[in-house]
Amino acid sequence: MIRRFLSFYGPYKGLFTLDFSCAVVVALLELGFPIGVQWMIDKLLPTGNWGLITWVCAGLLALYIVSMGLQFVVAYWGHKLGINIETDMRKNLFQHIQKLSFRFFDNTKTGQIMSRMTNDLFDLGEMAHHGPEDMFIALMTLVGVFGIMFMVNWELACITFIVVPFLAWIIVYFNQKLNKAATQMFEQIADVNARVEDSVSGIRVVKSFGNESFEMERFTKNNQGFRLAKLRSYFTISLSASSIYMLTRFITLVVLVFGAWYAYQGKLTYGELVGFLLYINIFLKPIEKINALLELYPKGMAGFRRYCELMDTEPDVKDAEDAIEAPKLKGNIEFSNVTFGYENHAHVLKGVDLQIRAGETVALVGPSGAGKSTLCSLIPRFYEIDDGAVTIDGIDIRKMTQHSLRNQIGIVQQDVFLFNGTIRENIAYGRLDATEEQIWDAARKAHLEGMLQGLPDGLDTFIGERGLKLSGGQRQRLSIARIFLKNPSILILDEATSALDTETETMIQQALEQLSHNRTTLIIAHRLATVRHADRIVVVTEDGIAEQGKHEELIAAGGTYSRLSAAQFSGVGTV
């Protein structure tokens, strides 16, 4: 774990060397100051040479000015080092999350992912800056100051150093306690973030059901859990700090008593006594650094462990080593004995065989939960099948790179997601290098031109988070405009017109028919009236593909489709 953490220093060796070197020089200058004070008291004051004393004081002032400059380097450039490492980790984590498959997001709350990328990494930057540097300097200072104290008076030095084993035990003991407390604290704040994300995203549902009090109670429970975890952490920190404070002050008192006795007996000069007391303060500084690390290290490493845990999560959908860039696809799709099931669930699809010809419009109908959307999700390889094969133009989709495969598939879903930005940005998401003319052309084909002309800012109108400033029909048309702009070889329409009124639906149906011309199109629909003109209708049930054919053929067959159609058009039920 430590070796993995240290690997992040690689790109910043120069910055680390600068910071570390300056910190070492600052520590050495601190060791030199008491020697100057001791020499002045014992050697210069008795001579009464005030000119020399003034020059020595000026020299000490110069050293302090140099130390000030070096400390600025340590404070600013050292923190820059830590921030750079924290930024790299956050970038790596975001890039890795982009590679994870749908199965991961199905089982992980958005708020918990957000917490991994923010809260968990806050202390890592500080630890990256202070960890190696402070630990080395603390040990170096302890050894250096003890050596000087030993030369001044070995008996007093040994008396001082007796307390070090007790300090070491306190540090190790409370470090173990803090590790556990910090991990619990990160887990609790992740739950808080997840609760906030759920509640804010669904605020309209919350208010429509009048469940604000219920949400407050749930948030209070998570918030109190975080409060208790944080209190446990600070309780451990306070016990550690109090114990170390008492031991360090005890050292000062012991040195003062024994030093005064040695000075009284003539074993120690007054200058050496004052210098020894100054060295005690220097001796305590590395202990304070170690105490600060005691608080920082567990938090940083707890965050780093959670970072590594997510980074080590392998996507179950990965490009094969010999994966090829998909050629321009015609759209001949074939499911061969395909079996698939979601995690911890029974198989949704079992031994499915289905062929779809290039340019054919195929409608998938059937009861909810039968696997229609799942079947379509396997084509862009959002999930990895358990058995069988899915091929396009005779090429197994597992042999294509995910990017080249998905780049030729357009999906319009029932639940439209729009980004917080302008209409232009959301349409252009279909093709990031699109020209102004291409964006307007896509908007016209999706029947957005009239709406845009009525807006003061036109394409540059901000639509709010998830497009909440637009109506449901406008959001759906905007998502369809993205697909017009993408111009894919294969279209998947998952209840694409369900949010539209009858008049708008008719317009969009005409536009989609234009878009699907000579293009393989799969339509998932519950309203059978919208798919009766499809080239082929495939009825999907929990047992697999029950029947397929044209609307008239299936009605005449008197099977599942006929019963569904009769129930829907007679108003007896819905599908």
N, C-alpha and C positions, 0 to 999 in steps of 0.2 A: 504493500500500500504506500509506504514512504517512498520507495523507489519510483513508483508510478507518479506520485506527486512531484518529485524532484525533476522528472522528465520535462515538466512544463517550463523549467528555467532555461532549457536549451536555446530557444530563439533570442533570449535576452542575457546572454553571458556577459556582454560588455556592460550592460546596465547593472547587473548583479555585482560584477567586479568593482565598479565605481562605488556603489552603495556600500558594499562590504568593506572595502579598503578605507573609505572615509570613516565608517563606524569604528573600525579598529584603531585608527589614528586618534579619534576623539577619546576612546577608552584609555589609550596610552597617555594622552595629555592629562587626563584626569588623575592618573597615577603619579604624574610628575609634580602636580601642584603641592601636595603635602610635604614633599621633599624640600621644595623651595621655602615653604613656611618654616619648617624645622631648621633649615640652614640659617634663615634670617634671625630667628629667635636665639639660637645657640651661638652663632658666629658673628653676625653683623651687629646686632643690638649692643653687645658688650663693647664694641669698638667705637660706637657713637658716630660712625661714618655715614651721615645722612645722605650724602650725595650718592654713594654706592647703593644705599637702601632704596633711594628713589628710582635709580636705574633698574634695580631688581624688580621693583613694583611695576615699572613701565614694561619690563620684559614679560612679567606675568600677565599684564593687560593685553599685550600683543598676542600671547598664546591664547587668551580667551577670545580675542577677535578671530583668530584663525579657527579656533574650535567652533565659534558661532557659524562661520561660513561652512565648515564641514557638516555641522548639524543640520543646516538648511538643506544641503545636498542629501543627507540621510533622510530627512523628513519628506522632502518633495520627490526626489528621484526614486527613493526607496518605495514610496507609496505608488509612484508611477509604475514601478516594476510589479507590485501587487495587483494594481488595477489592470495592467496588461494581461497578466495571467488569468485573472478573473474573467476578463473579456474573452480571452481565447477559450476558456472552459464553457462559457455561455454560448459562444458561437458553435463549438463542437457539439454541444448538447442539442441546440436547435437543428443543426444539420442532421444529427442522428435521428431526432424525432421525425424529421421529414421523410426518413427512409422506413420508418416503422409501418407495418401494415394495419389494415382496418381492425384486425382482431385485437391488437393492443389498445386501440382507442375505444373499442367496445367495452373493455374491462377496466379502463382507467379514467378517473374524473379529470376534467379539464383544469379545475382548481388545483389539483395535486400536481399536475404537470407544471402549471405556472409557478407553484411554490418551489419545485425543484430548480427552476431556472432563475428564480429571484432570491427568496429568503435563504435557501440552502447555500448560495454562493457568496452572500454578503460578507461573512467572516473569513472566507478563503483568501480574499485579497489581502486582508490584514495579516493572516497567518503566513502567506507567501512572502510578505515583506519582513515581518518581525521574527518568524520562526527560526530559520537557520542563523540569521544574523544575531538575534538576541541570545540564542542559546550558546553560540560560539563565544561571543563577547562576555557573557556572564561567566562561563567557565574560565576564559582567559583572565578576566579581571579577578576572579576568586583566587586563581593560582598566583597571579602577579602580586596582588595585594598581600596574600598570605606570605609570599616569599619576602617581601619588603618588611612586613611586620615581624617575621621570624628573625631577620637580620637586626632589627631594632632591639627586640627583646623576645627571645624564643619562648620564655615561660609564659609571657602574656599572650603571645600568638597562639600557643597551644591551648590555653584556657579559652580563648575566643573561639577556636575551631571545634571545641567539644560539642557545640550546639549544632554543627552542620549535619551530622547523621539524623538528628531529630527533625531538622528542616526537610531533609531528603525524604524521610518517611511520610511527613505530612503531605508533601507534594505528590508522591506516588499514590497515597491513599485517596486523596481528594480528586486526583486526576481520574481514577477509576469511577468514582461517584459521578463526576461531571460528565464523563463520556456517556453514561446511561441517561443522565438528566437531559443532556443536549439532544440526544437522539429522540427522546420522547417529546421534547419541545418542538423539534422540526416536524414530527409526525402530527402533532396537534395543530400547528399553524397551517399545515397542508389541509387538514380537515376544515379549518376555519375558511381558508381560501375557497375550497370546494363548495362549502355551504353558501358563501357570498356569491360565487359564480352562478350556482343553480338558482338562487333567489332573484338575483338581478336579471338574469337571462329570461326567467319566467315570470317577471313582475306583473305582466298583464294577466296571466293565469291566476297568480296570487290574489290580485285585487278583484278579479272577476268572481272569485269564490269567497272573497272576504276573509282570507286566511292569513292576514298580516300578523295577528297575534300568534298563530301557530308557527309561522316562520321565525318570529322573534324568539319564541321558546326554543326552537331547534338551534338557532344561532347562539342563544345564551348558553345552551348546553355545551356546544363546541368551544365557545369563547371562554367559558369557565374551565374547561379542560386544558386549554392553552395557558390560562392564568395559573392553574395549579402546577402545571409542568414548569412554567417559568419561575414560579415561587420556589419550587424544589431546587431548581438550578441555582438561584440566588442564595438560597439557604446554605447550600454546599459551598458556594463562593464566599459567603460571609463567615462561615466557620473556618475556612482555610485562611482568609485574610486576617481574622481575629487572632488565630493561633500564631501565624507568622509575625504579626505585629507584636504580640507579647514576647515571643522569643527574641526578636531583633532588639526590642527595648531592653530586654533582660541582658543581652550582650553588652549594650552601651553602659548599663549600670555596673555590670561586673568589671568591665575595663576601667571605668572611672574609679571604682573602689580599689582594685588591685594596682592600677597605674599610680594612683595617689600614694599608696603604700610603698611601691617601689621607688617613687620619686623622693619620698620621705627618708627612705633608707639609702638614697644616693645611687641606686641601681639604674635610674632613669632620669635623664635631664628634663627640664621643663619643656624644652623644644621638642624632645622626643615624645613626651606625654601629649602635647597638643597635636603633634603630627600623628600619633597613634589614634587619637580620637577622630581626627580627620579621616584616617584610613578606615576606621570603623564605619563611617558614613559611606565611604566608597565600597567597603565590604558588603554593606547592606543593599547597595543599588542593584547588583546582579541578583540578589535574592528577590528584590522587588520585580525585576524583569522576569525571573522564573515564576513568580507568583502571577504576574500578568499573563504569562504563557499558560499557566495552569488554567486560567479562565478562557483564554483564546483557543488553545489547541483542541480541547474536546469539541467545541462548537465547530471549528474549522474542519476537523477530521470527521465529525458526524455528518456535516454537509458533504464532504468529499466522498464518504462511503455511499451516501445516497446518490451522488453524482455518478459514481462508478457503477452502482447497481443499475441505473437507467442506461448508461453507456454500454453496459454488458448485455442489455436486453437485445437479443438477436431478432431481427424481423423474420417472420415465418415465410414471407414472400421476398425472395432475393433473385437478382439476375444470376443466371448460370455463368460460369467462367467463360464458356464458349458461346454466350448469347450473342445473337446477331442483331443489327439494326433492321427493323422490319421494312421490307420494301413497300411501295405503294400498294395498299391492300384493295382488293376488289370487293371482299366482303362475303366470301363463301365460308359460313360458320358451321362447324360440326361438333356436337357433343357425342362422345363415344363412351357409353357405359359409365357415365359420370356419377360419382357418389360424393356427397359433401354434408358435413354437419358442423354447427358452431360449437365452440368450446363448452364442454360439460352438458351438451344437449344431444338428443338423438339425431340421427341423420335426417336432414331436411330433404335431400335429394338422394334417391337410390337407383343406381343403374340406369340413368337417363340417357336415351339416344334421341338425338334431334338434329336434323339437317336444315340449314337455312341458305337459300341460294343468293348469290350476289344480286343486289338491286331489288330483292323481294321485301315486301312489307308484311311482317308477321306480328300478329297481336297475341299477347299472352293474357288469358282470362282465367278466372277461377276464384275460389274462396280465399279470404285473407289467411295468410300463414301457410299457403300451399307451396310456396317457394318461387313465385314469379320473379320478385325482385332479386332473390338470391341467385337465380339462374342468370339474370342479366349482370349481376355483380361479378360473376366468374369470367365473363368475356374480357373485361379490362384487367383481369387478374387482381382484383381487390382482395380476394381470398385465395388460398391454395387449396385445390381439390384434394380429397382423401384418396380417390381412386379414379381411374379412367383417364380421358384426355379431352382437351378442348383445342380444336385447330381452326385456323383461319387461312383460307387459300392453301390448305394442306400442310401448313406449318404449325407445329405445336406452340401455343402461346408461351410455354415455359422456355422455349428456345429463342424468344425475342426479348430485347431489353424492354423493361417496363415503360420507359419514357417513349420509345418509338412506337410501342403498341398503343398506349393511351393517347398519344398525340393524334391518332387517326380514329378515335372514338369520341363521339359527343354525347353528353348525358344531360337531359333536362329532367329534374326531379320534382316531385310534388312539393317537398319542403325546400323552398328556394333559399339559398344562402347568398347574400350580397355583402360586399365589404363596405366598411365605413369610409366613404369617399364620394366621388362624383359619379354621375351617370356615365361619363366618358371613360373613367377608370374601370368601371365595372364591365362595360361592354368590351373595352380593349383587353380585358383579362383573357378573352378568347384567343387573341393573337396580339402579343405584347408589342410587336413591331408594326401594327396596323396603321395605315394612313388615315387622315381625317375623312377622306372620301369613302374609304372602306367602312369606317365606323358609322357614318351616316347611312350608307347603303344597308348595313345590317339593321340599323334602327328602323329604317323604312320597311324592310321586309318583315320585321316583327310588329309593325303597325304602331311604332312609338313616335312617329313624326309629328302627329297632331298634338300629343302631350308635350313634346319638346318645344314646339312653337309657342305653346301657352305658358312656358316657364321663362322668367326674366333672364336666367343664366343658361338656359338651354342645356347642352351637354355637360356644362360645368356646374350644374345644380348638385348640392350635397344632399345625400339621401338618408343620412343618419346611420346608426348602428343597425346592421342587418337589413337596411333599407326600410326602416320603420316609418319614414316620411312618405312612402309610396303606398298605394293600395295593393291588395293582394294580386289583382290582375296586372297592375303595372310592374310589380316585382317579377311576375311570371314572364311577362313579355320581355323584360330586360334580360332575364336569364336565357330566353330563346334567342335574343339578339346576339348573345355571346356565342351561341352555337352556329348561327348564320355566319358569324365572323370566322369561327374556327374552320368551318367547311370540312367536316370529317368524312371519312369513307363509311363509317358505321354510326347509325343514330340509335340511341336508347331513350325512349320517352316514357318516363315513369309517372303516369297520371299528370302529364305535362299541362293539360288544360283544365284541371279540376278546380282551380281557384278563380276561373274566369266566368263572367256572366255569359248568357247565351249568345248575345250579339258579338262580343269580343271573341268568344270561343269559336264562332264560325269563321271569323277573320283569321284567327291563329291556325285553325285547321287547314284553311286554304294555303296559308304560308308554309305550314309543315308539309303539306302535300307537295308543294313546290320544292321544298328543301329535300324531301325524301325521294324525289324523282331520280331513278337510276342509282339509288343509294340503298344499301341494306339498312332496314329500319325495324327495330323491335319496339312494340308499343305495349306497355303494361296498362291495363284499363279495368275499372270496375263497371263503368257505364258502357254497356254493350253497344249502345247506339253510336258511340264514337268510333267503333272498330269494325262495323259491319261491312265496310268497303275494303277491308284489308285483303291482300292477296291470299293470306291464309290465317286462320284462327287456330291457336293451339290452346286446348283446355288443360290446365295444370291443377291436379288435385293432390291430396296428401299421399296418394298411392303412385304419383308420377304423372306422366302425360296420358290423359284419359282418351282424348280424341283430337283430331285436327282436320281442317278442311275449310272451305268457304262457308260464309254465313248460311246461305240457302241449303247447302249440303248438310250442315250440322243440324239445322232446324228439322230438315226432313228425316234425319237419322233418329230423332226422338231420344237422344241420349242426354248426357249431363248438360251440354250447352243449351239444348232445347228447354230443359227444365229451368235452367238459370234465366234464360231469356223470357220464358213465360212468367216466372215469378217477378222479374224486374219490371216488365212492361205492364203487367196486370196490377202492380203496386202492392203485391202480397209481401214482398220482402226485397232486400237489396243484397248485393253480392260484394 
